[in-house]
Amino acid sequence: MWAAIKARLRRRAPETAEEPDAALPPAPARSKPVVPGPAGPEGSSPFSEGRLARPLDPARVRDLLDDLEIVLLQSDVALPVIEKIRRDLRKELAEKRLRWGASLEDAVRQSLEASVRSVLARPTFDLAERIRASGERPFVILFVGVNGTGKTTTVAKVAVRLRAAGLSAAIAAGDTFRAGAIEQLLVHGERLGIRVIRQQEGSDPAAVAFDAIQHAKAKSVDVVLVDTAGRQHTNENLIEEAKKIRRVAQPQLTLFVGDALSGNDVVEQAKLFQSALGIDGIVLTKLDADTKGGAALSLAFVTGKPILLVGTGQGYEDLAPFDPEAMVERLFAEAAPA
């Protein structure tokens, strides 16, 4: 993202380069040249209140914000997030002055990084620790999301992750709607040695969830992971079915599974499930293949819920806790724009 923003800044620079401010006195003579330090957390700030600091040209700031909006839209960032970032930067750049030797690029980067960090800052928790602390057995987790996001595979990955943390799990094959969904989970269960509770295709998913919970109680299983059919906003019957599963299973956590490559669609999906069912956290799949980063920014801000886990590959072990700071570093990597 930053590479694209920087490219636009540099393309525009010759047209809007700031003229020397005649009101500023000349720099005092020094025995050694002054080498400005880098902007950002590891160097000096590009801003200063000193006598030689210069205000930013308001017209250039407006142009910058327009360019920024275009890049963010191209990066699949949702409009509410763009508006928040624009407000942050407008306020930050309007109130500050550039120190001698600093560039607009330095100022934009530091201000933009601070805004992105604030967007991603959501109170989070470790899934295994939450389960242990609850004391409830079985601890029921409901997974919701649309088809094609990798939801069923994510359920299996979470079971592997919990087992590595010393917690046993059973899976409820609640997607009785999609052809092959039950068989897919059975394959995962057989490979991993994890019990999959199922009924016939087309049966009542809420009954499958109930059976899985009863099995977990009888066998002292720690966690029940309930898979569900993928739902689109146009399918009211499946939404009502999800509500029924929630009433029957009474999950301690409801996790939305979204595809990082879906752009703004994933934001609309999350808003739907938040409104219809309520969600407690997000699992973002295919983050390793996402070069834009808009989905992570948008989901965290629009839902107000934490991104708990992210998919980092195809293997069962390729599920990791979301690291906001690593995401910021990725967005601001000094790579050449595509």
Contacts in CASP RR format, 6 or more apart in sequence:
PFRMAT RR
TARGET T0000
AUTHOR 0000-0000-0000
METHOD contacts of the structure
MODEL  1
MWAAIKARLRRRAPETAEEPDAALPPAPARSKPVVPGPAGPEGSSPFSEG
RLARPLDPARVRDLLDDLEIVLLQSDVALPVIEKIRRDLRKELAEKRLRW
GASLEDAVRQSLEASVRSVLARPTFDLAERIRASGERPFVILFVGVNGTG
KTTTVAKVAVRLRAAGLSAAIAAGDTFRAGAIEQLLVHGERLGIRVIRQQ
EGSDPAAVAFDAIQHAKAKSVDVVLVDTAGRQHTNENLIEEAKKIRRVAQ
PQLTLFVGDALSGNDVVEQAKLFQSALGIDGIVLTKLDADTKGGAALSLA
FVTGKPILLVGTGQGYEDLAPFDPEAMVERLFAEAAPA
1 71 0 8 1.000
1 72 0 8 1.000
1 75 0 8 1.000
1 292 0 8 1.000
1 293 0 8 1.000
1 294 0 8 1.000
1 331 0 8 1.000
1 332 0 8 1.000
2 109 0 8 1.000
2 112 0 8 1.000
2 331 0 8 1.000
2 332 0 8 1.000
2 333 0 8 1.000
2 334 0 8 1.000
3 333 0 8 1.000
3 334 0 8 1.000
3 335 0 8 1.000
3 336 0 8 1.000
3 337 0 8 1.000
4 71 0 8 1.000
4 74 0 8 1.000
4 75 0 8 1.000
4 337 0 8 1.000
4 338 0 8 1.000
5 67 0 8 1.000
5 68 0 8 1.000
5 71 0 8 1.000
5 108 0 8 1.000
5 112 0 8 1.000
6 105 0 8 1.000
6 109 0 8 1.000
6 337 0 8 1.000
7 337 0 8 1.000
8 67 0 8 1.000
8 70 0 8 1.000
8 71 0 8 1.000
9 64 0 8 1.000
9 67 0 8 1.000
9 104 0 8 1.000
9 105 0 8 1.000
9 108 0 8 1.000
10 105 0 8 1.000
12 63 0 8 1.000
12 67 0 8 1.000
16 57 0 8 1.000
16 59 0 8 1.000
16 60 0 8 1.000
16 63 0 8 1.000
18 54 0 8 1.000
18 57 0 8 1.000
18 60 0 8 1.000
18 104 0 8 1.000
21 54 0 8 1.000
24 52 0 8 1.000
24 54 0 8 1.000
25 51 0 8 1.000
25 52 0 8 1.000
27 52 0 8 1.000
27 100 0 8 1.000
34 100 0 8 1.000
34 101 0 8 1.000
36 44 0 8 1.000
36 99 0 8 1.000
36 100 0 8 1.000
36 101 0 8 1.000
36 102 0 8 1.000
37 43 0 8 1.000
37 44 0 8 1.000
38 44 0 8 1.000
38 106 0 8 1.000
39 45 0 8 1.000
39 46 0 8 1.000
39 102 0 8 1.000
39 106 0 8 1.000
39 107 0 8 1.000
39 109 0 8 1.000
39 110 0 8 1.000
40 46 0 8 1.000
40 106 0 8 1.000
40 109 0 8 1.000
40 110 0 8 1.000
40 113 0 8 1.000
44 99 0 8 1.000
45 99 0 8 1.000
45 110 0 8 1.000
46 98 0 8 1.000
46 99 0 8 1.000
46 102 0 8 1.000
46 103 0 8 1.000
46 106 0 8 1.000
46 107 0 8 1.000
46 110 0 8 1.000
47 53 0 8 1.000
47 96 0 8 1.000
47 97 0 8 1.000
47 98 0 8 1.000
47 99 0 8 1.000
47 102 0 8 1.000
47 107 0 8 1.000
47 110 0 8 1.000
48 97 0 8 1.000
48 98 0 8 1.000
48 99 0 8 1.000
48 100 0 8 1.000
48 102 0 8 1.000
49 97 0 8 1.000
50 97 0 8 1.000
50 99 0 8 1.000
52 99 0 8 1.000
52 100 0 8 1.000
53 97 0 8 1.000
53 98 0 8 1.000
53 99 0 8 1.000
53 100 0 8 1.000
54 97 0 8 1.000
54 98 0 8 1.000
54 100 0 8 1.000
55 97 0 8 1.000
55 98 0 8 1.000
56 93 0 8 1.000
56 94 0 8 1.000
56 96 0 8 1.000
56 97 0 8 1.000
56 98 0 8 1.000
56 104 0 8 1.000
56 107 0 8 1.000
58 94 0 8 1.000
60 104 0 8 1.000
61 90 0 8 1.000
61 93 0 8 1.000
61 94 0 8 1.000
64 89 0 8 1.000
64 93 0 8 1.000
64 104 0 8 1.000
64 108 0 8 1.000
65 86 0 8 1.000
65 89 0 8 1.000
65 90 0 8 1.000
68 85 0 8 1.000
68 86 0 8 1.000
68 89 0 8 1.000
68 108 0 8 1.000
68 112 0 8 1.000
69 82 0 8 1.000
69 86 0 8 1.000
72 81 0 8 1.000
72 82 0 8 1.000
72 85 0 8 1.000
72 294 0 8 1.000
73 82 0 8 1.000
74 292 0 8 1.000
75 292 0 8 1.000
75 293 0 8 1.000
75 294 0 8 1.000
76 263 0 8 1.000
76 264 0 8 1.000
76 292 0 8 1.000
76 293 0 8 1.000
76 294 0 8 1.000
76 295 0 8 1.000
76 298 0 8 1.000
77 85 0 8 1.000
77 293 0 8 1.000
77 294 0 8 1.000
77 297 0 8 1.000
77 298 0 8 1.000
78 264 0 8 1.000
78 267 0 8 1.000
78 294 0 8 1.000
78 297 0 8 1.000
78 298 0 8 1.000
78 301 0 8 1.000
78 302 0 8 1.000
80 301 0 8 1.000
80 302 0 8 1.000
81 119 0 8 1.000
81 294 0 8 1.000
81 297 0 8 1.000
81 298 0 8 1.000
81 301 0 8 1.000
81 302 0 8 1.000
84 115 0 8 1.000
84 119 0 8 1.000
84 301 0 8 1.000
85 112 0 8 1.000
85 115 0 8 1.000
85 116 0 8 1.000
85 119 0 8 1.000
88 111 0 8 1.000
88 114 0 8 1.000
88 115 0 8 1.000
88 118 0 8 1.000
89 108 0 8 1.000
89 111 0 8 1.000
89 112 0 8 1.000
89 115 0 8 1.000
92 111 0 8 1.000
92 114 0 8 1.000
92 115 0 8 1.000
93 107 0 8 1.000
93 108 0 8 1.000
93 111 0 8 1.000
96 107 0 8 1.000
98 104 0 8 1.000
98 106 0 8 1.000
98 107 0 8 1.000
109 332 0 8 1.000
112 332 0 8 1.000
113 328 0 8 1.000
113 332 0 8 1.000
116 297 0 8 1.000
116 328 0 8 1.000
116 331 0 8 1.000
116 332 0 8 1.000
117 324 0 8 1.000
117 325 0 8 1.000
117 328 0 8 1.000
119 297 0 8 1.000
119 300 0 8 1.000
119 301 0 8 1.000
120 296 0 8 1.000
120 297 0 8 1.000
120 300 0 8 1.000
120 324 0 8 1.000
120 327 0 8 1.000
120 328 0 8 1.000
121 324 0 8 1.000
122 300 0 8 1.000
122 304 0 8 1.000
122 305 0 8 1.000
122 306 0 8 1.000
122 307 0 8 1.000
123 306 0 8 1.000
124 306 0 8 1.000
124 307 0 8 1.000
124 308 0 8 1.000
124 321 0 8 1.000
124 322 0 8 1.000
125 306 0 8 1.000
125 308 0 8 1.000
126 321 0 8 1.000
127 158 0 8 1.000
127 161 0 8 1.000
127 162 0 8 1.000
127 253 0 8 1.000
127 308 0 8 1.000
127 309 0 8 1.000
128 161 0 8 1.000
128 162 0 8 1.000
128 165 0 8 1.000
128 166 0 8 1.000
128 167 0 8 1.000
130 253 0 8 1.000
131 139 0 8 1.000
131 162 0 8 1.000
131 167 0 8 1.000
131 222 0 8 1.000
131 223 0 8 1.000
132 167 0 8 1.000
134 252 0 8 1.000
136 252 0 8 1.000
137 216 0 8 1.000
137 217 0 8 1.000
137 220 0 8 1.000
137 221 0 8 1.000
137 222 0 8 1.000
138 170 0 8 1.000
138 213 0 8 1.000
138 216 0 8 1.000
138 217 0 8 1.000
138 221 0 8 1.000
138 222 0 8 1.000
138 223 0 8 1.000
138 224 0 8 1.000
139 222 0 8 1.000
139 223 0 8 1.000
139 224 0 8 1.000
139 252 0 8 1.000
139 253 0 8 1.000
140 209 0 8 1.000
140 213 0 8 1.000
140 223 0 8 1.000
140 224 0 8 1.000
140 226 0 8 1.000
140 249 0 8 1.000
140 250 0 8 1.000
140 251 0 8 1.000
140 252 0 8 1.000
140 253 0 8 1.000
141 158 0 8 1.000
141 223 0 8 1.000
141 224 0 8 1.000
141 225 0 8 1.000
141 226 0 8 1.000
141 251 0 8 1.000
141 252 0 8 1.000
141 253 0 8 1.000
141 254 0 8 1.000
141 255 0 8 1.000
142 226 0 8 1.000
142 228 0 8 1.000
142 245 0 8 1.000
142 246 0 8 1.000
142 249 0 8 1.000
142 251 0 8 1.000
142 253 0 8 1.000
142 254 0 8 1.000
142 255 0 8 1.000
143 151 0 8 1.000
143 154 0 8 1.000
143 155 0 8 1.000
143 158 0 8 1.000
143 225 0 8 1.000
143 226 0 8 1.000
143 227 0 8 1.000
143 228 0 8 1.000
143 255 0 8 1.000
143 257 0 8 1.000
143 283 0 8 1.000
144 151 0 8 1.000
144 228 0 8 1.000
144 230 0 8 1.000
144 231 0 8 1.000
144 242 0 8 1.000
144 254 0 8 1.000
144 255 0 8 1.000
144 256 0 8 1.000
144 257 0 8 1.000
144 273 0 8 1.000
144 277 0 8 1.000
144 279 0 8 1.000
145 151 0 8 1.000
145 228 0 8 1.000
145 230 0 8 1.000
145 231 0 8 1.000
145 256 0 8 1.000
145 257 0 8 1.000
145 258 0 8 1.000
145 269 0 8 1.000
145 273 0 8 1.000
146 230 0 8 1.000
146 231 0 8 1.000
146 232 0 8 1.000
146 258 0 8 1.000
146 269 0 8 1.000
147 178 0 8 1.000
147 229 0 8 1.000
147 230 0 8 1.000
147 232 0 8 1.000
148 230 0 8 1.000
148 259 0 8 1.000
149 257 0 8 1.000
149 258 0 8 1.000
149 259 0 8 1.000
149 262 0 8 1.000
149 266 0 8 1.000
149 285 0 8 1.000
150 257 0 8 1.000
150 259 0 8 1.000
150 285 0 8 1.000
151 227 0 8 1.000
151 228 0 8 1.000
151 230 0 8 1.000
151 257 0 8 1.000
151 258 0 8 1.000
151 285 0 8 1.000
152 175 0 8 1.000
152 181 0 8 1.000
152 184 0 8 1.000
152 185 0 8 1.000
152 188 0 8 1.000
152 227 0 8 1.000
153 184 0 8 1.000
153 188 0 8 1.000
154 257 0 8 1.000
154 283 0 8 1.000
154 285 0 8 1.000
154 311 0 8 1.000
154 319 0 8 1.000
155 171 0 8 1.000
155 185 0 8 1.000
155 188 0 8 1.000
155 225 0 8 1.000
155 227 0 8 1.000
156 171 0 8 1.000
156 185 0 8 1.000
156 188 0 8 1.000
156 189 0 8 1.000
156 192 0 8 1.000
156 194 0 8 1.000
156 316 0 8 1.000
157 311 0 8 1.000
157 315 0 8 1.000
157 316 0 8 1.000
157 317 0 8 1.000
157 318 0 8 1.000
157 319 0 8 1.000
158 169 0 8 1.000
158 225 0 8 1.000
158 283 0 8 1.000
158 309 0 8 1.000
158 319 0 8 1.000
159 169 0 8 1.000
159 171 0 8 1.000
159 192 0 8 1.000
159 194 0 8 1.000
159 223 0 8 1.000
159 225 0 8 1.000
160 192 0 8 1.000
160 316 0 8 1.000
160 317 0 8 1.000
160 319 0 8 1.000
161 309 0 8 1.000
161 319 0 8 1.000
162 168 0 8 1.000
162 169 0 8 1.000
162 222 0 8 1.000
162 223 0 8 1.000
163 169 0 8 1.000
163 192 0 8 1.000
163 194 0 8 1.000
167 222 0 8 1.000
167 223 0 8 1.000
168 220 0 8 1.000
168 221 0 8 1.000
168 222 0 8 1.000
168 223 0 8 1.000
169 194 0 8 1.000
169 221 0 8 1.000
169 222 0 8 1.000
169 223 0 8 1.000
169 224 0 8 1.000
169 225 0 8 1.000
170 194 0 8 1.000
170 195 0 8 1.000
170 196 0 8 1.000
170 197 0 8 1.000
170 212 0 8 1.000
170 215 0 8 1.000
170 216 0 8 1.000
170 219 0 8 1.000
170 221 0 8 1.000
170 223 0 8 1.000
170 224 0 8 1.000
170 225 0 8 1.000
171 185 0 8 1.000
171 188 0 8 1.000
171 189 0 8 1.000
171 194 0 8 1.000
171 195 0 8 1.000
171 196 0 8 1.000
171 197 0 8 1.000
171 212 0 8 1.000
171 224 0 8 1.000
171 225 0 8 1.000
171 226 0 8 1.000
171 227 0 8 1.000
172 196 0 8 1.000
172 197 0 8 1.000
172 198 0 8 1.000
172 208 0 8 1.000
172 209 0 8 1.000
172 211 0 8 1.000
172 212 0 8 1.000
172 213 0 8 1.000
172 224 0 8 1.000
172 225 0 8 1.000
172 226 0 8 1.000
172 227 0 8 1.000
172 249 0 8 1.000
173 181 0 8 1.000
173 182 0 8 1.000
173 185 0 8 1.000
173 186 0 8 1.000
173 196 0 8 1.000
173 197 0 8 1.000
173 198 0 8 1.000
173 199 0 8 1.000
173 208 0 8 1.000
173 227 0 8 1.000
174 181 0 8 1.000
174 198 0 8 1.000
174 205 0 8 1.000
174 208 0 8 1.000
174 209 0 8 1.000
174 226 0 8 1.000
174 227 0 8 1.000
174 228 0 8 1.000
174 229 0 8 1.000
174 245 0 8 1.000
175 181 0 8 1.000
175 182 0 8 1.000
175 185 0 8 1.000
175 205 0 8 1.000
175 227 0 8 1.000
175 228 0 8 1.000
175 229 0 8 1.000
175 230 0 8 1.000
176 182 0 8 1.000
176 199 0 8 1.000
176 200 0 8 1.000
176 201 0 8 1.000
176 202 0 8 1.000
176 203 0 8 1.000
176 204 0 8 1.000
176 205 0 8 1.000
176 208 0 8 1.000
176 229 0 8 1.000
177 202 0 8 1.000
177 205 0 8 1.000
177 229 0 8 1.000
177 230 0 8 1.000
177 238 0 8 1.000
178 229 0 8 1.000
178 230 0 8 1.000
179 201 0 8 1.000
180 201 0 8 1.000
181 227 0 8 1.000
181 229 0 8 1.000
182 198 0 8 1.000
182 201 0 8 1.000
185 196 0 8 1.000
185 198 0 8 1.000
185 227 0 8 1.000
186 196 0 8 1.000
186 198 0 8 1.000
188 194 0 8 1.000
188 196 0 8 1.000
189 195 0 8 1.000
189 196 0 8 1.000
192 316 0 8 1.000
195 215 0 8 1.000
195 219 0 8 1.000
195 221 0 8 1.000
197 208 0 8 1.000
197 211 0 8 1.000
197 212 0 8 1.000
197 215 0 8 1.000
198 208 0 8 1.000
199 207 0 8 1.000
199 208 0 8 1.000
199 211 0 8 1.000
205 228 0 8 1.000
205 229 0 8 1.000
205 241 0 8 1.000
205 244 0 8 1.000
205 245 0 8 1.000
206 241 0 8 1.000
206 244 0 8 1.000
206 245 0 8 1.000
206 247 0 8 1.000
206 248 0 8 1.000
206 249 0 8 1.000
207 248 0 8 1.000
209 224 0 8 1.000
209 226 0 8 1.000
209 245 0 8 1.000
209 248 0 8 1.000
209 249 0 8 1.000
210 248 0 8 1.000
210 249 0 8 1.000
212 224 0 8 1.000
212 226 0 8 1.000
213 224 0 8 1.000
213 249 0 8 1.000
215 221 0 8 1.000
216 222 0 8 1.000
216 223 0 8 1.000
216 224 0 8 1.000
224 249 0 8 1.000
226 245 0 8 1.000
226 249 0 8 1.000
226 251 0 8 1.000
228 242 0 8 1.000
228 245 0 8 1.000
229 238 0 8 1.000
229 241 0 8 1.000
229 242 0 8 1.000
230 238 0 8 1.000
231 238 0 8 1.000
231 239 0 8 1.000
231 242 0 8 1.000
231 272 0 8 1.000
231 273 0 8 1.000
232 238 0 8 1.000
233 268 0 8 1.000
233 269 0 8 1.000
233 272 0 8 1.000
239 272 0 8 1.000
239 276 0 8 1.000
242 276 0 8 1.000
242 277 0 8 1.000
243 276 0 8 1.000
243 277 0 8 1.000
246 254 0 8 1.000
246 277 0 8 1.000
253 280 0 8 1.000
253 281 0 8 1.000
254 273 0 8 1.000
254 277 0 8 1.000
254 278 0 8 1.000
254 279 0 8 1.000
254 280 0 8 1.000
254 281 0 8 1.000
255 279 0 8 1.000
255 280 0 8 1.000
255 281 0 8 1.000
255 282 0 8 1.000
255 283 0 8 1.000
255 308 0 8 1.000
256 269 0 8 1.000
256 270 0 8 1.000
256 273 0 8 1.000
256 274 0 8 1.000
256 279 0 8 1.000
256 281 0 8 1.000
256 282 0 8 1.000
256 283 0 8 1.000
256 303 0 8 1.000
256 305 0 8 1.000
257 282 0 8 1.000
257 283 0 8 1.000
257 285 0 8 1.000
258 266 0 8 1.000
258 269 0 8 1.000
258 270 0 8 1.000
258 282 0 8 1.000
258 283 0 8 1.000
258 284 0 8 1.000
258 285 0 8 1.000
258 295 0 8 1.000
258 299 0 8 1.000
259 266 0 8 1.000
259 284 0 8 1.000
259 285 0 8 1.000
259 286 0 8 1.000
259 295 0 8 1.000
260 266 0 8 1.000
260 284 0 8 1.000
260 285 0 8 1.000
260 286 0 8 1.000
260 287 0 8 1.000
260 289 0 8 1.000
260 290 0 8 1.000
260 293 0 8 1.000
260 295 0 8 1.000
260 296 0 8 1.000
260 310 0 8 1.000
261 286 0 8 1.000
261 289 0 8 1.000
261 290 0 8 1.000
261 295 0 8 1.000
262 269 0 8 1.000
262 295 0 8 1.000
263 292 0 8 1.000
263 294 0 8 1.000
263 295 0 8 1.000
263 298 0 8 1.000
264 298 0 8 1.000
266 295 0 8 1.000
266 298 0 8 1.000
266 299 0 8 1.000
267 295 0 8 1.000
267 298 0 8 1.000
267 299 0 8 1.000
267 302 0 8 1.000
270 279 0 8 1.000
270 282 0 8 1.000
270 299 0 8 1.000
270 302 0 8 1.000
270 303 0 8 1.000
271 302 0 8 1.000
271 303 0 8 1.000
273 279 0 8 1.000
274 303 0 8 1.000
274 305 0 8 1.000
279 303 0 8 1.000
279 305 0 8 1.000
280 305 0 8 1.000
281 303 0 8 1.000
281 305 0 8 1.000
281 306 0 8 1.000
281 307 0 8 1.000
281 308 0 8 1.000
282 299 0 8 1.000
282 300 0 8 1.000
282 303 0 8 1.000
282 305 0 8 1.000
282 306 0 8 1.000
282 307 0 8 1.000
282 308 0 8 1.000
283 307 0 8 1.000
283 308 0 8 1.000
283 309 0 8 1.000
283 310 0 8 1.000
283 311 0 8 1.000
283 319 0 8 1.000
284 295 0 8 1.000
284 296 0 8 1.000
284 299 0 8 1.000
284 307 0 8 1.000
284 309 0 8 1.000
284 310 0 8 1.000
284 311 0 8 1.000
284 322 0 8 1.000
285 310 0 8 1.000
285 311 0 8 1.000
286 311 0 8 1.000
286 313 0 8 1.000
287 296 0 8 1.000
287 310 0 8 1.000
287 311 0 8 1.000
287 312 0 8 1.000
288 311 0 8 1.000
288 312 0 8 1.000
288 313 0 8 1.000
288 318 0 8 1.000
290 296 0 8 1.000
291 338 0 8 1.000
293 327 0 8 1.000
293 330 0 8 1.000
293 331 0 8 1.000
296 307 0 8 1.000
296 310 0 8 1.000
296 322 0 8 1.000
296 327 0 8 1.000
299 305 0 8 1.000
299 307 0 8 1.000
300 306 0 8 1.000
300 307 0 8 1.000
306 322 0 8 1.000
307 322 0 8 1.000
308 321 0 8 1.000
308 322 0 8 1.000
309 319 0 8 1.000
309 320 0 8 1.000
309 321 0 8 1.000
309 322 0 8 1.000
310 319 0 8 1.000
310 320 0 8 1.000
310 321 0 8 1.000
310 322 0 8 1.000
311 318 0 8 1.000
311 319 0 8 1.000
311 320 0 8 1.000
312 318 0 8 1.000
312 319 0 8 1.000
312 320 0 8 1.000
END
